[in-house]
Amino acid sequence: MEEPELPVLLVNEVGGVLGVLEAHVPFLKKHFHLITMKEFLESKEYFSGKVKAIYVWWHKPVIDRELLKSLPNLKVIANSGVGMDHLDLKLISGFGVRMANAPQAVANSTADTGMALLLTAARRLVEGCQIAVSPDTECLPMNWLGDEVTGATLGIIGMGNVGYKVAQRGRAFEMKILYHNRNRRKEDDELAVSACYCRKLEDLLQQSDFVMLVVNLTPQTYKLIGKKELELMKPTATLINISRGPVIDQDMLVEALQNGVIKGAAMDVTYPEPLPREHPLLKLKNVLITPHLGARTHKTCHKITEEAVGNILAGLSGLPMPSEVFPDEIC
């Protein structure tokens, strides 16, 4: 084989269910010699010392100890999104490999998804569509009512890039914004969206009409919302999750929804994904579930790849990576 002129970038595959989008390949090839996992495994002896970076697209390829040991010159792993819970950050860091995610690229589209879920649940749009297209519908019953969004209280758990974008959108709907975060935002940030900081999660849960989860999945946020937290919420409240499925104790959520502890839930993420077809959440009428659509727009997916390429090129040059992730910051 001829010696690659560009740094070798490993991806899981091109196209298909788990591969980088074919539309992104020409852009990637401007900067890298692109190889797939299949090509790597077929010529492992040749490529082992040549791979300098890995682009993880929607959680693939799987980065384990065996793969890391087989790539002695690996310098950077770039992830196509914000959540890094599918990667063993300490293991990767232990091999001297730097990591980056794409928080800027996904912020707007994920916040849009959160707001879409909130509005759809509040105004019962899915049910309304089903009534509108039903052959049995003659008119909408007068007692068929949704919830007001304008002026309602939105509690945001996790006020990073995406959470702040959600606050901006909520403010446009004249909502009262509460937030709970590991670290309080700057006063100017709060004033810009009229957000009130809740040091205690309990205070946010008790006051909010809509509670939106926008946190990373870490040991500290695993099952962050369980029986106790659900019982603190208003019986008229809706829980919205655009973070990761395991942030909610789903068994407790099922009970809460069945027993009227909260009014409803709208989730773009579950655990697992997709849910087994017999899962009780799929049978509840007060639940709205979408298949992890958060950042899935044409524009955002391209921006994710652009951000990944920028991070990788910086890392390979020994420069600061704009979106570098450090294990101690996530855990």
N, C-alpha and C positions, 0 to 999 in steps of 0.2 A: 504493500500500500504506500501511496505517496504521503509524505509528511504534511499534516494539516497546516495551512498558513495562518489560520485564525485559532483562537483558544477553543478547545473542545468543550461543548455544552451538552450535557446528558439530559434527555427528557424521557418520559415513560413511553410515549408513542406520538404519532402525528394523526390527528383525526380520531374517529371512533368515539367511544364513550369516555375514555380516560386520557386521551391525548390532547396536546396543545392544538388550538384551532388552526386549520390549514391556512386560513387567511393571514395568520401571524408568522408563518414560516419564512416568507421572503424577508421580512423585517429582522427576524432572528438570524438568518443566514448572512445578513450584512455585517454582523458583528462576531458570529461564531461559526465554527464547524459543528453542525448539529448532528447528533447521533441519538438513536432510540435505545431503550433498554435491550431490545431484541438484537440490534446491531452490536451493542456492547458485549452481550453474553456470547454472541457468535464469534467475536474477535477480542475476547477478554484480555488475552495476553498482549495484544497490540495496543489496545486502548487504555489499559489499566493505569499506566503512568502518564497518559495524555489528557485525561479528563480534568479540567480545571474548575468547572462549575456545574451545578445541577439546578434545573428549573422545575420546581414542584408545582404541577398544574392539577388543582382539585385533588390534593392529597396523594398524588402518585408522581414518581415511584416511591415505594416504601423505603425509607432511609433507616437501615438497621446496622448493627455492628459489622456484620459480614460485608455489606456493601462499602462501608466506610474504610474497612481494612484493605479492600481491594482497590482503593483509589488514593494512593499515597500523595498525589499532587493536587488533590481537591482543595480549593481555597474558599469557595463561596457556595452557599445554598440560598436560592431566592424562592420565596413562597408566593403563590398567586392569591393573595388575600391577606386579611389581618390575623385571623385565628391561627395559632401555632400549636394547638393542643395535639395535633397528629404527629408532631415531631418531638423526639427526645432531645431537648435543647442542651442539656448537660452532657449527654453522650456525644453529640455533634461538636460541641465546644471543646470537649476533651480531646478531640482529634485535631484541634487547632483550626477548625473550619468556622468561618464567619457566616452569619445568617441575616437575612433581611425579609421583611414582609412588604405589603403594599397598602398602607393605611390611607394614603392620599387618594389613590385611584378608586377605592371602593366606597368612600365616605358618602358621597351624594346619592348614589344609586341605592345603597343599603338603607339610608335614612328615608329615601322615597318609598322603599318597600315597607318600612315600619309605619310610615304615615298612611300608606295605602291600606295596610291591614287594620289600622285603627279606624279609619273612615269606613271601610267595608264592614267591619264588625258592628260599629256604632249604628250605621244606617241600614244594616241587614241587607246589603246589596245582593249577596248570593241567593238568599231566600226570595228577595224581591224579583230577581231574574227568573227563578224557577216558577214563581207565581205568574209572571208576565208571559212566559212561553207555554204554560200549561194549557192543554186543550179544554180543561174544565173551568178555567177562569172566566168569570163574567165581570167582576169588579173587585177592587182591593177592599177588604174589610176595613171599616172605619177604625176599629180598635187595633189595627196592625201598625205599631209605632216603633220608631227607633230611638236612639239616644242623641241628645244635642252634643256636638263637639265644641262649637264656639262657646267660650266662657268656662268650659270644663277644666278640671285640674289634671294635668299630665305629670306623672312621676317617672322620672328617667333614672334608671339604675345603671350607672356607668356613663361618665361624661367625658369620654375621649373624643376623638375626631368624629365618629359616627354619632355618638350621643349628643354632641353639640349641634350637629346638623339637624338632628331630630328636634332639638329645642328651638332652633330657628324656624322650622316648619310649624311647630306647635304655636309659637309666638304669632305667626302669620294668621293663625286661626283664633287669635285672642285668648289662648288658653293660659291658665295659671301654671307656671313651670316650677316644679320641685325637682331636685336631683340629689342623689346620694352617690358619692364617689370616694375612692380610696384617698384621693387628695382633692382639696377644694380648689376650684378654678379661681383665676384672678378676678378681682372686683370688676374690672372693665368687661371681662367676658360675661359675668353674671348680669351686669347692667344692660349689656347689648341685647339680651334675650329675656330680661326681667326674671331671671331664675333665682330661686331661693334654695340655699344649701341645707340639706337635712343631714346632720351629723349621724343621727341614728336612723337606720333603715326603717325601724318601726314607725317613726313619725311620717315618713313618706307613704308607707303602705296604708296607714289609717286615713290619710287625707285625700288620696288620689282616686279619681274616677277612672283613669286609665294608667296602668303601670307597664312601662316598657323596659325590657331587659336588653342592655347593650354592653355587656361585659365580656371579657375574655374568659375562656374556660380554664381555670386553674384549680389546684387543690382547695383554695379558699372559696371559690365560687361554685364548686360542685354541689348540686342540690341546695343552692342558695335559697331558693324558694321551696319550702316544704309545708307541712301541715300547720305549723305555728304561724308562718308568714301569711299563708292563705287565709287563715282565720282572722288575721289583723286587717285584712282588706275589707272594703265596703261590700255588702252583698249585691250592690248594683255595679260593682267595678268589673272591668275587663283587663285581663292579663295578656300582654303582647310580648312575644319572644323573637328577637332577630339576632340573638347571640349564638348559643349552642344548646342543643337539646338537654344535656345533662345538668344545665344550670337549674332546671326545674325537676323536682321529684314527681315524675309523671304519675305514679300510683296515687300520690296524695292529690294531684291535680284532678284526676278522674273522680275521686271521691268528692272533692270540693265542687266540681261542676255538676255531679249527679245530685248532690244534696243542697244546692243553692247557696253554698258558702260564698261563691262569687258568681257573677252573672254569666261570664263567658271568657273564652280565650281565643287568641288569634296567633298562630305560630308559623314562622317560616322555617323553623328547625325543630327536629324531634330526636328521640333516641330509641332505636336506631333510625336511620334514614334509608329507605322508606320504612314506615311502621309495618309490622305484620298485618295482613289484611283483616285479621280477626281482632285487632287491638281495640279495646273499648273506646278510645278517643275518636276513632273513625265512625263510631255509631252515635255520637252525641250531636244534637242539633245546635247546641250553643258553643260549638268549636269550629274554627276556621283554620285549615291547614293548607299551606302551600309548600311545594317541593324545593326548598332552599333556593329561592329565586333572587335573594338579596342583591348580589352584584351582577346579575346576569343580563346585561345589556350589551349591545355591540360596542358602544363607545367605551363603557367601563372595562370590558375585557381587553380592549386594545390598550387602554391606559395602564392596566395591570401589567401587561407585557412590557410596555415602555418603562414603567417604574422598575420592573425586575431587571431589565437590561441595564438601566442606569446604575442600579445598585451593584450588579455583577461587575460591570466595567470598572467602577470605582474600587471595588474590593480587589480585583485582580491587579490594579495599579497601586495598591497599598494606600489608597485614599479613604477618607471617611465616607461611609455609605449613608446616603440620606435617610434610609429607613432601616438601619441596622437594629437587630434585636439581640439583647443580651439576656442570658438565662436568669440572672438575678432580678431583672426588671419584670419578668413574667411570673415567676414563682411567688 
